[in-house]
Amino acid sequence: MSTTVGQYCIYVSDIEASIRFYTDLIGLVLQGRTEIEGVHEAHLAADAGGGRLQLAQRYEGGKPIEHGFALWKTYMNVDDCAAVHDRVVAAGFVSTMAPTRLDRWPVTVAFVEDPDGYTIELIERHDP
């Protein structure tokens, strides 16, 4: 039996704003929503391959997200790192690193923050 990462879930303060960020700007697809006791959930995925991202907003709302030290960054594989980065910045979100081609690996990376300040690493892979 092989093991893969199916999905992970993060708390967000405004589920609609987070859905727009991850679908309109990053390029994930909203696959569905679930309402469970005390929580709104949205399930997002890439249109081809990869795992899923689940967003959860507590009904009580209004509380800031406490990041702590458990989650450092989330990787998002993209076809055009510069274009996605520029789209995120043009929408008013923070960039913490502009797109940079790395010599060590055949990738271009950039770092942005989502609506709740989670660090998102955008990765564009290049043929070696």
C-alpha positions as CSV (number, residue, x, y, z in Angstrom):
1,M,0.0,0.0,0.0
2,S,1.4,3.4,-0.9
3,T,0.9,6.5,1.2
4,T,0.1,10.0,0.0
5,V,-1.0,13.2,1.7
6,G,-4.7,13.6,0.9
7,Q,-5.4,17.0,2.3
8,Y,-4.7,19.3,5.2
9,C,-7.0,21.8,7.0
10,I,-6.3,25.3,8.2
11,Y,-8.4,27.6,10.2
12,V,-9.3,30.9,8.5
13,S,-11.0,34.1,9.9
14,D,-13.1,34.7,6.7
15,I,-13.8,31.6,4.7
16,E,-15.2,33.6,1.7
17,A,-12.1,35.8,1.5
18,S,-9.9,32.8,1.7
19,I,-11.8,30.9,-1.0
20,R,-11.4,33.9,-3.3
21,F,-7.7,34.1,-2.5
22,Y,-7.0,30.4,-3.2
23,T,-9.3,30.1,-6.3
24,D,-9.1,33.5,-8.0
25,L,-5.4,34.2,-7.3
26,I,-3.6,30.9,-6.7
27,G,-5.7,28.8,-9.1
28,L,-7.2,26.1,-6.9
29,V,-10.7,24.8,-7.6
30,L,-13.5,24.8,-5.0
31,Q,-14.7,21.2,-4.8
32,G,-17.4,21.5,-2.2
33,R,-18.5,22.8,1.2
34,T,-19.4,21.1,4.4
35,E,-21.2,22.3,7.5
36,I,-20.3,20.5,10.7
37,E,-21.1,21.4,14.3
38,G,-19.5,24.8,14.9
39,V,-17.5,25.0,11.6
40,H,-18.0,26.0,8.0
41,E,-15.6,24.1,5.7
42,A,-14.5,24.5,2.1
43,H,-12.6,21.9,0.1
44,L,-10.1,23.1,-2.6
45,A,-7.9,21.2,-4.9
46,A,-5.7,21.7,-8.0
47,D,-7.4,21.0,-11.3
48,A,-4.9,18.2,-11.9
49,G,-3.0,16.1,-9.4
50,G,-1.8,17.2,-6.0
51,G,-3.5,17.2,-2.6
52,R,-6.3,19.2,-1.2
53,L,-6.6,22.2,1.0
54,Q,-9.5,22.4,3.5
55,L,-10.4,25.7,4.9
56,A,-12.4,25.9,8.2
57,Q,-14.0,28.9,9.8
58,R,-15.6,28.5,13.3
59,Y,-19.2,29.8,13.5
60,E,-18.3,32.0,16.5
61,G,-15.9,33.9,14.2
62,G,-14.3,37.2,15.0
63,K,-11.2,35.7,16.5
64,P,-7.8,36.3,15.0
65,I,-5.9,33.1,13.8
66,E,-3.1,32.2,16.2
67,H,-0.3,30.7,14.0
68,G,2.0,29.5,16.8
69,F,5.0,27.6,15.5
70,A,3.4,24.5,14.0
71,L,2.9,25.6,10.4
72,W,5.8,27.3,8.6
73,K,4.7,27.5,5.0
74,T,2.4,25.9,2.4
75,Y,3.8,24.9,-1.0
76,M,1.7,25.6,-4.1
77,N,3.0,24.3,-7.4
78,V,2.2,26.8,-10.1
79,D,2.8,27.0,-13.9
80,D,4.0,30.7,-13.8
81,C,5.4,31.8,-10.5
82,A,5.9,35.5,-11.5
83,A,2.3,35.8,-12.9
84,V,0.7,34.3,-9.8
85,H,2.9,36.4,-7.5
86,D,2.1,39.6,-9.4
87,R,-1.6,38.7,-9.3
88,V,-1.5,38.2,-5.6
89,V,0.4,41.5,-5.0
90,A,-1.9,43.4,-7.3
91,A,-4.9,42.2,-5.3
92,G,-3.3,43.8,-2.2
93,F,-1.7,40.9,-0.5
94,V,1.9,40.9,1.0
95,S,4.9,39.5,-0.8
96,T,7.8,38.5,1.4
97,M,10.0,37.4,-1.5
98,A,9.8,38.3,-5.2
99,P,10.1,35.5,-7.7
100,T,13.6,34.2,-7.7
101,R,15.2,31.4,-9.8
102,L,17.2,29.1,-7.6
103,D,20.6,27.8,-8.8
104,R,20.5,24.8,-6.4
105,W,17.2,23.4,-7.8
106,P,15.5,23.9,-11.2
107,V,12.8,26.1,-9.7
108,T,11.6,29.7,-9.4
109,V,10.1,30.5,-6.0
110,A,8.2,33.4,-4.4
111,F,6.6,33.9,-1.0
112,V,3.3,35.6,-0.4
113,E,0.9,35.8,2.6
114,D,-2.8,34.7,2.4
115,P,-5.6,36.7,4.0
116,D,-4.8,35.3,7.5
117,G,-1.0,35.8,7.1
118,Y,-0.2,32.1,6.3
119,T,3.0,32.0,4.3
120,I,2.5,30.5,0.8
121,E,5.5,29.4,-1.2
122,L,4.8,29.5,-4.9
123,I,7.0,27.1,-6.9
124,E,7.4,26.9,-10.6
125,R,9.5,23.8,-11.7
126,H,11.8,24.0,-14.7
127,D,13.1,21.2,-16.8
128,P,16.7,20.5,-15.7
